[in-house]
């Protein structure tokens, strides 16, 4: 399912227009992204938890040349499915 299909499904289930569903979906994703950017975490009971994790610096290899390269440390977003969602999979 892509974003357009998700907007269609939200609009149909909630009985709202596609434009309203798009605004709602954009608001949810922006707020989750904003909370993660501040280093916080977002827990949606039954669905899952979005959090930020630090990935340490490490060495890697250039696949074309085989040369060793340094990969910088960075922060990455993580998602852990809640029990209700995991039960549906």
N, C-alpha and C positions, 0 to 999 in steps of 0.2 A: 504494500500500500504506500503510495506517495502522498505528498502534502495535499494535492488537489482532491484525491480520493478520500482522504481523511476529512477535509473540509465538507465534502458532499455528505459523508456519513454523519458528521456532527449536525449539519443542517437538517438532515432528514430525521434523525433521532430526537433532536431538541425542538423541532418544529419552528426553526428560525430560518432566515435567509442565508444564502451562501456568503454574502458580504459580512453579515453579523458573525457567522461561524469563523470566517477568516480573521476578523478582529479578535475574537475570543482566543483562537489558537495562537495567533501572533503574540497576544498578551501573555499567555501561559509560557510560551517558549522564551520570550524576552525576560520575564520575571525569574524563570529558572536560571537562565544564563547570567542574569545580573547577580543573583544570590551566589552562584558558583564563582563568578569573577571576584566577589568580595571574600572568597575563601570559605563561604558557608556551605550548608548542605540543605537539601530539600527532601522531605519525607512525605510521601503520599501513601497513607495507610492502605494496605491491600494491594497497592500497585508496585511500589518500590522506592528506593532512595537514590538520589543523585548526589554525588560528592566529588571533591577534588583530591587528587593524589599526586604526590611528587615522584617523578621518575628521575633517578639519579643519572649523572653523567656516566658515559661508558664508551668503550671503543667498539667500532664496527669495521666492516670491510666494504670497499667499493667493489660491487660485483663485476664491473668491467675490467678493472685493473688489478684487483686483489689487494690494493694498498690499504693500510690501516688508516682509519679516520677517527677523529674524536667527535662523539655525539654529545651535545650539550644537555645539561639537566633541564627538565621542563615540567610544568604542571599539566595534568591530563584529567579530563572528566571521566567519572566512573558511574556505572549504574548497577545496582543490585536489586534484582526482582524480589518483590514481597511474596509472602506465602500464598496469597490468593492468586496472584498472577502465575507463580511457579506451578501451582496446581492445575492450571489450565493448559500448560504446555505439554 
